[in-house]
Amino acid sequence: MSGQNHANVHETAIVSGAAVIPAPGAGHRITIVGLHVSNGAVANIVTLGFSPTNQRVYNLAANGNADIGLMRWEGDANAAFSISTSSADPARCHG
């Protein structure tokens, strides 16, 4: 039986390109089991993910959001979970 760590993340005003969850270390990976992302008054393309080949992109309208409940998204080995936005208006991520 392998060890597991659990976290509930609530980040506001995320700077584009920032790691929401840091890399867990060699031999470990992050698993996302639920996610809510929203943005402010400016339309945004929000990219969430672990690498260019393991990401999800949401085109959010002004004051838009995406609620992705009950999911199982496996991250790449020892990769941070990051968010990038297409505008200076920050996004918010809850998971």
N, C-alpha and C positions, 0 to 999 in steps of 0.2 A: 504494500500500500504506500503510495507516494504522498508526501505532505502537500497541503494546499493552503494558500493564504486567500482571504476574502477581503474585498474592499468595496465600499460604496463611495463613489466620487461625485462631488458636486462642485463644478468649476464655473465661475462667472467671468465675463470679460476676458476670454481667452485670447491671447496674442497669437496671430497667425503663425503657424510653424511650431508652436509650443507643444511639448510633450505633456499630455494630460495625465498619463500614468508612465512613470519612468520604466526603462528596461528592467526586467526582473532578475537578470543574472544568468550566467551560463547554465544550460541544462533546464531552463524554465521558460514558460511562455504565458502570456496573458490570455484569458478567455472572457469575452464580453457576453453577458447573459441578458442584458436589458439596456436600453439607451434612449435618451431623449435629447435632442439638439434643437436649439432655437437661435434666432438672431433678432437684431433690433430693427430700427426704422428704415434700413437700407437693404434692398434685395442682395442676396449673397449666394455664391456657390461654396458650399462647405464640404471639404474633403476630410474624412476621418480614416485612419488606418495605421498600419504597421509598416508598409513598404509600398512602392509603386504597383506591385502585383497583388497586394492584399489590402485593398481600400474600398470605401464606399463614398459615393459623391451624391450630395443632395443640393438641388437647385431650389433655394428657399425664397419665397416672396418677402417683401417687407413685413416685419413682425411675424414671420412664418416659423414653422416648427415641424419636426418629424419625430414621431413617437414610435420607437421600435421596441416593443415589449417582447418578452419570452423568445429569446433567440440564443444561439450558441455560435459565436464567431471566434474562431481560434486564431490567435496571433502568430506571427513568425517567431522562431526561437530567439530568445533574448532580445526582443524588439520592443521599443516604447510604443505606446498608443498616442498618436499625435493628431492634431487638427490644424487645417489651413483654411483660410477664407479668401474670397476674391476681392473683398473690399476692406477698408479700414474699420468698418463697423464690426465690433467683436461678436463672436458667437458664444453661446453658452452650452455646456454639455453636462448632463446629469446621467448617472448610471449606477 
